[in-house]
Structures are given as structure tokens and as C-alpha cells.
Amino acid sequence: MAEAAERSRPRLIFILPGLVFLGLALLFAVQLFSGRNPAELPSALIDKPVPRFTLAPLEGLMADGKPVPGFSDADLKGRVTVVNVWASWCAPCRQEHPLLVELAKDPSIRVVGINQKDNPDNARRFLGALGNPYAAVGVDPNGRASIDWGVYGVPETFIVGPDGTIRHKHIGPLTPDNFGAFKERLRQIPRA
């Protein structure tokens, strides 16, 4: 009897990895064909107040001869605000930037930026070369505020309602292909 058990053990060693592989393959296939958009990861912060934070301004950044301010959670109340998390070292941030510049031309929307883990000189050069769509730029040198917002990586863009709640989270760059849907989400947010 002990001899039969010992003979079946080697078979189990060969069968078990195959079963694990089949289980993982099935899980990946279900996720792949589920029809879910990977850019729309669920966020626990949707319809919740923005996290509490205060971000210092990007030193030396000027607009119309005045310093561009930093901002805090209190500044995100009163009107629809687009909060864009970006960095000068981020290639997709450079690609989406013209769309943010276009968005900032709409007077009913305030666009602000969280500059994440960036060199201030590089951040100023980035905005100097591409234009500054931001009414305020807060510096997040260690990424702590971005973590509180649930940011996976840059760029990410949030829509905050006039009541200070997060209404939408867009992961990845805004592109010509998804910009129309993003603007439609903006139109759906009631104005103050």
C-alpha cells in the first residue's frame, strides 16, 4: 500500500503545475474577453470628497506677470475642476498636453495640475515650451498627495464637481480618441 502511494506522488508533481497553469490561463482569458476597458479601473474615490491636501506652488512659475498659485482641497469647491497629475519626465504627459491647453480655454472649467516627483526647473521648462493650461500647479515632490488621490502613474486626470467630490477618473493620457468622451463626462457634471 505504501508502495502505491509513493508511485502516485510523482504523478501528482507533474499534474499539479498543469492544473495551476490551466486555472491561470482561464482567469486571463476571462479578463481578456470581458469587454472591460483597462483605462477605466474602478476607483474607491468616485463620488467621495477629494482627499485633504495642501500643495505648494511650483516656484518661479508665472502667468500674466503673477505667480501661479499652489492649491489645496478647499480650492476645488465652487466650480467644476479638472485635476491633472503630470510630470515633465512623462512622455504621455507631453502628448496629452495640447488637449489640456484646449480644455483650459473653456471658462466654465478650471484646470489645475499636480506636478508629481519632478524637478522644478524641468517642470517650468515643460510648461514654458508647451504652454500652461493650469490655473494652479501644486508640487507633490514625494508623491504623497498623488497616493491619497489613488494615482497609479502619470498622467491621470480627475473631474471634481463643484461640491468637491471626485466624479470621474481617467487613467493614462487624454488622446484625440478618448477626448470626446472625457468632454462628455465633463458636460454631465452639474455646474454650481
Buried (B, 14 or more C-beta within 10 A) or exposed (E): EEEEEEEEEEEEEEEEEEEEEEEEEEEEEEEEEEEEEEEEEEBEBBEEBBBEBEBEBBEEBEBEEEEBBBBBBEBBBEBBBBBBBBBBBBEBBBBBBBBBBEBBEEEEBBBBBBBBBBBBEEBBEBBEEBEBBBBBBBBBBEBEBBEBBBBEEBBBBBBBBBEBBBBBBBBBBBEEEBBEEBBEEBEEBEEE
